[in-house]
Amino acid sequence: MAFALNTYPVTYRSKFSDGKWSGEYLEKPHKTPEEEAAMNDNERKALESSRNCYDDMPLVNYTSQYGLACFEGLKAFPQKNDSLAIFRPDRNAVRFARSMEGLQMPPFPQELFVNACIETVKRNAALGFLTRYKNEWEKDSFMTADSIYIRPFTISEGGIGVNLSSEPYVMVINTPVSSYFSSCSSDAVVTDRIRATPNGTGWIKACSNYVISALAKSEALSAGYMECVFLDATHRSYIEEGSSCNIFFYLKSGELATPELSDTILPGITRESIICLARDKGLKVSERKISIDEALEETRECFVSGTAAGATPICSLTYHGKKAQFNGGKTGELTSDIRDTIKGIQYGKLPDTKGWMVTIA
Ligand code: COI
């Protein structure tokens, strides 16, 4: 199971109209988990696609026509005591509201966001669908562990003119997920494409930002890399982020550096959490400009971060044919430590001293 759509039956839908949000939980077609497990591929595909259809929603809208939408990604993690716990939903709630405001939509209230995340997971768990904790995940520090991906997103009301959305829908779906990067390579390449420009929408988790990312990532994959890295639009020399994740460089000086937030960088919740954990470990962490030359010459270890990516090592970076290999091409000690710490907290193996996990009974 990687990152593929297999929506669990219970979803949430809210619509803004007459100045207020009205939400409902929808139970899409399903059988029992056992009956679904016994289905053949065609039967499963038909059921999954019926769960992804909402025939009472407008097809022609500002999202389908012009990409006007934003989304979030967060996860619920199976815990040893058979409960589930969501990582920092309050932070995603804040970012979602900011994204909606950035796109000039009425922001979705943070409390409704957190409730909808908790409640969809709770209801899908009650139907018996969600993955439970497996002791064997501990053997590789949860590298191959599963979790439940929660995807809140907006869709606009119907419309065809180039317009803003004043009466959007907010949907929340749950789908299973394991590791995001499936390629065996952990090499990255700098792309010539530009993800975000100053005064643009790069800081918003806007769907349209992911079009360039998908093109650049597909080119990187075709060239044998796992990931692409974007440079800034103005100078074409400062590191920005990966295709759908932030990026960190552990430098030879002992400093852990990540590009500073600006209007072209996505403010990642995993990024923010890693900065906090690394500072707790006594590391000097800087949010600042990192030139591609510095990254190529001074890096000891490199990793990308995100809800889907976790903390994934990058073992080399290639720029205009010049390849810098980090830590002899192997995952470095700091990268493993950060990855194990964050996964340990998320799967309940390490104490949650920051109060980041929201347990679902
Ligand atoms: C996430 O890390 O959850 C993201 O939102 C990136 C996504 C495009 C896979």
Residues whose N, C-alpha, C, O or C-beta is under 5 A from the ligand:
A	BS01	COI	G73 S244 G306 T307 A308 A309
